[in-house]
Amino acid sequence: MPDYRARLTDLRGRLRDCANAAGRRPESVGLIAVSKTRSADEVRTLAQAGQRHFGENYVQEALPKMDALRDLGLTWHFIGPLQSNKTAEVAAGFDWVHSIDRLKVAQRLSAQRPATHAPLEVCVQVNLSGESSKSGCTPAALPGLCAAVARLPGLRLRGLMTLPAALQPGDDARAPFARLRQLLQSLQADGLPLDTLSAGMSDDYPAAITEGATWVRIGTALFGSRPARPPPPGTPS
């Protein structure tokens, strides 16, 4: 198994350097280790090296892994597209959801959040590029959606998330993250107490941190190249 402790130490150093270069406190940038397609043993090894926050994209893959690691008291972030028929499992098992893109999903998460749990921490995903292949609400729909989500009792709206388009030659890597920050500031000016920008992955986290990201979601830089996603349970071989 790779030396995850060394990889984590190196990545934290790079995140710290990016924050310092942007004139920010290093502790203002949180690291989510994207553990989709990774085994429970790999996650446990990284957790034992000090990583506490993990991100998953697929509900059926995540739940057995989370159950196997329950003794570690980790914080779990759902960061992938969420179908309405999976909201009950996410509401019961996760601590954060970064990918709310429509009110129906938010309402279901709120109603299905167990009364014994604290409100679910959530971000609204914004599709800044307009690509049909990406989830997220439009910037125009964002104020109305955020206002509605903020009123739901089982949720605590924290901020915004985005997945920018792939960079092309000559593109400004900071531009989509700057736009996300501007949208957050506009919502704050309207009275929403938001404090979170979930933005930046292995290839673009320096630009995201420069523009104010408070969570970066990183998989490859920690785990290495991603293996193929395992088939869902019960799939014929």
C-alpha positions as CSV (number, residue, x, y, z in Angstrom):
1,M,0.0,0.0,0.0
2,P,1.3,3.5,-0.8
3,D,2.8,5.7,1.9
4,Y,-0.4,7.7,2.6
5,R,1.1,9.4,5.6
6,A,3.9,10.9,3.4
7,R,1.4,11.9,0.7
8,L,-0.9,13.5,3.3
9,T,2.0,15.4,4.9
10,D,3.1,16.6,1.5
11,L,-0.4,17.7,0.4
12,R,-1.0,19.5,3.6
13,G,2.2,21.4,3.1
14,R,1.1,22.4,-0.4
15,L,-2.3,23.6,0.8
16,R,-0.6,25.6,3.6
17,D,1.7,27.2,1.0
18,C,-1.2,28.1,-1.2
19,A,-3.2,29.6,1.7
20,N,-0.2,31.7,2.8
21,A,0.5,32.9,-0.7
22,A,-3.2,34.1,-0.9
23,G,-2.9,35.9,2.4
24,R,-5.2,33.4,4.2
25,R,-4.9,31.4,7.4
26,P,-3.9,27.8,6.5
27,E,-6.5,26.5,8.9
28,S,-9.3,28.2,6.8
29,V,-8.8,25.6,4.1
30,G,-10.2,22.2,4.9
31,L,-9.2,19.0,3.0
32,I,-11.8,16.4,1.9
33,A,-10.1,13.1,0.8
34,V,-12.2,11.8,-2.1
35,S,-12.4,8.1,-1.4
36,K,-14.7,6.9,-4.1
37,T,-13.6,3.6,-5.6
38,R,-11.1,3.2,-2.7
39,S,-11.3,0.4,-0.2
40,A,-12.2,0.6,3.5
41,D,-8.6,-0.5,4.3
42,E,-7.2,2.4,2.2
43,V,-9.4,4.9,4.0
44,R,-8.5,3.5,7.4
45,T,-4.8,3.8,6.6
46,L,-5.3,7.5,5.6
47,A,-7.4,8.1,8.7
48,Q,-4.8,6.7,10.9
49,A,-2.4,9.2,9.3
50,G,-4.6,12.0,10.6
51,Q,-7.2,12.6,7.8
52,R,-10.7,13.0,9.2
53,H,-12.9,14.2,6.3
54,F,-13.8,11.9,3.4
55,G,-15.9,12.4,0.3
56,E,-18.0,9.9,-1.5
57,N,-19.9,10.1,-4.8
58,Y,-21.9,6.8,-4.9
59,V,-24.4,5.9,-2.2
60,Q,-24.3,2.1,-2.7
61,E,-20.5,2.1,-2.7
62,A,-20.2,4.4,0.3
63,L,-22.5,2.9,2.8
64,P,-20.7,-0.5,3.4
65,K,-17.4,1.4,3.6
66,M,-18.8,3.9,6.2
67,D,-20.2,1.0,8.2
68,A,-16.8,-0.8,8.2
69,L,-15.1,2.4,9.5
70,R,-17.7,3.5,12.0
71,D,-15.3,3.0,14.9
72,L,-13.1,5.8,13.6
73,G,-15.7,8.6,14.0
74,L,-14.9,10.1,10.6
75,T,-16.8,13.0,8.9
76,W,-18.5,11.9,5.7
77,H,-19.3,14.3,2.8
78,F,-21.5,13.3,-0.1
79,I,-20.2,15.1,-3.1
80,G,-21.8,13.5,-6.1
81,P,-25.1,13.9,-7.9
82,L,-28.0,12.8,-5.6
83,Q,-31.1,11.0,-6.9
84,S,-34.2,11.6,-4.9
85,N,-34.6,7.8,-4.2
86,K,-31.3,7.8,-2.3
87,T,-31.9,10.8,0.0
88,A,-33.0,8.7,3.0
89,E,-29.7,6.9,3.1
90,V,-27.7,10.0,2.7
91,A,-29.8,11.9,5.2
92,A,-29.2,9.2,7.8
93,G,-25.5,8.5,7.2
94,F,-23.7,11.5,6.0
95,D,-22.6,14.7,7.8
96,W,-22.4,17.0,4.7
97,V,-24.0,17.1,1.3
98,H,-22.2,19.4,-1.2
99,S,-24.4,18.7,-4.3
100,I,-27.9,20.0,-3.7
101,D,-29.2,21.3,-7.0
102,R,-32.9,21.3,-6.7
103,L,-35.5,22.0,-4.0
104,K,-37.1,18.5,-4.1
105,V,-33.9,16.8,-3.0
106,A,-33.3,19.4,-0.2
107,Q,-36.8,18.9,1.1
108,R,-36.4,15.1,1.1
109,L,-33.1,15.4,2.9
110,S,-34.6,17.7,5.5
111,A,-37.7,15.5,6.1
112,Q,-35.6,12.3,6.3
113,R,-32.8,13.6,8.6
114,P,-33.2,11.6,11.9
115,A,-34.3,13.7,14.8
116,T,-31.4,12.4,16.8
117,H,-28.9,13.9,14.4
118,A,-27.8,17.5,14.1
119,P,-29.0,19.3,11.0
120,L,-27.3,18.1,7.8
121,E,-24.6,20.6,6.6
122,V,-25.3,21.4,3.0
123,C,-24.0,23.3,0.0
124,V,-25.9,24.2,-3.2
125,Q,-24.1,23.1,-6.3
126,V,-23.9,25.7,-9.1
127,N,-23.3,24.9,-12.7
128,L,-21.2,27.8,-13.8
129,S,-20.3,26.4,-17.2
130,G,-23.8,25.5,-18.4
131,E,-22.6,22.0,-19.4
132,S,-25.4,19.5,-19.7
133,S,-23.1,16.8,-18.3
134,K,-22.7,18.6,-15.0
135,S,-25.3,18.9,-12.2
136,G,-26.0,22.1,-10.4
137,C,-28.5,24.9,-10.5
138,T,-28.0,28.0,-12.8
139,P,-26.6,31.2,-11.3
140,A,-30.0,32.8,-12.0
141,A,-31.9,30.2,-10.0
142,L,-29.4,30.3,-7.1
143,P,-30.9,33.0,-4.9
144,G,-34.4,31.5,-4.9
145,L,-33.1,28.0,-4.2
146,C,-30.8,29.1,-1.4
147,A,-33.5,31.1,0.3
148,A,-35.8,28.0,0.2
149,V,-33.1,25.6,1.4
150,A,-32.2,27.9,4.3
151,R,-35.7,27.6,5.6
152,L,-35.7,23.8,5.9
153,P,-35.4,22.6,9.5
154,G,-33.4,19.5,8.9
155,L,-30.6,21.3,7.0
156,R,-28.0,24.0,7.7
157,L,-27.1,25.8,4.5
158,R,-23.4,26.5,4.6
159,G,-22.5,27.7,1.1
160,L,-21.8,26.8,-2.5
161,M,-20.1,24.1,-4.5
162,T,-19.0,24.0,-8.1
163,L,-17.3,21.7,-10.6
164,P,-15.7,23.9,-13.3
165,A,-15.3,23.0,-16.9
166,A,-12.1,21.5,-18.0
167,L,-9.5,24.1,-18.7
168,Q,-8.6,24.9,-22.2
169,P,-5.4,26.6,-23.4
170,G,-5.5,30.2,-22.4
171,D,-8.2,29.8,-19.8
172,D,-7.9,31.6,-16.5
173,A,-8.0,28.9,-13.9
174,R,-9.2,31.3,-11.2
175,A,-12.2,32.7,-13.2
176,P,-14.8,30.1,-12.2
177,F,-13.8,30.2,-8.6
178,A,-13.9,34.0,-8.6
179,R,-17.4,33.8,-10.0
180,L,-18.4,31.3,-7.2
181,R,-17.0,33.6,-4.6
182,Q,-19.0,36.6,-6.1
183,L,-22.2,34.6,-5.9
184,L,-21.5,33.7,-2.3
185,Q,-20.9,37.3,-1.4
186,S,-24.1,38.4,-3.1
187,L,-26.1,35.8,-1.1
188,Q,-24.3,37.0,2.1
189,A,-25.4,40.6,1.2
190,D,-29.0,39.4,1.0
191,G,-28.7,38.2,4.6
192,L,-27.8,34.5,4.3
193,P,-25.1,33.6,6.8
194,L,-23.0,31.5,4.5
195,D,-19.3,30.7,5.1
196,T,-18.4,27.8,2.8
197,L,-16.9,27.5,-0.7
198,S,-16.5,23.9,-1.8
199,A,-14.2,24.2,-4.8
200,G,-10.9,22.8,-6.1
201,M,-9.6,19.3,-6.9
202,S,-6.2,17.8,-7.5
203,D,-5.6,19.7,-10.7
204,D,-6.9,23.2,-9.8
205,Y,-6.9,23.6,-6.0
206,P,-4.3,26.4,-6.0
207,A,-6.6,28.6,-8.0
208,A,-9.6,27.7,-5.8
209,I,-7.7,28.5,-2.6
210,T,-6.6,31.9,-4.1
211,E,-10.3,32.7,-4.7
212,G,-11.4,31.7,-1.2
213,A,-12.2,27.9,-1.2
214,T,-12.8,26.6,2.3
215,W,-13.0,23.0,1.3
216,V,-10.9,21.4,-1.4
217,R,-11.9,17.9,-2.6
218,I,-8.8,15.9,-3.5
219,G,-8.5,12.2,-4.5
220,T,-5.7,11.6,-7.0
221,A,-3.1,13.6,-5.2
222,L,-3.6,11.5,-2.1
223,F,-4.6,8.0,-3.4
224,G,-2.9,8.0,-6.8
225,S,-4.7,7.2,-10.1
226,R,-8.3,6.0,-9.6
227,P,-9.1,2.4,-10.2
228,A,-12.2,1.4,-12.1
229,R,-15.4,1.9,-10.1
230,P,-16.5,-1.5,-8.7
231,P,-19.9,-2.8,-10.0
232,P,-22.9,-2.4,-7.7
233,P,-23.6,-5.3,-5.3
234,G,-25.5,-8.1,-7.1
235,T,-24.3,-7.3,-10.6
236,P,-23.7,-10.5,-12.6
237,S,-20.0,-11.2,-13.3
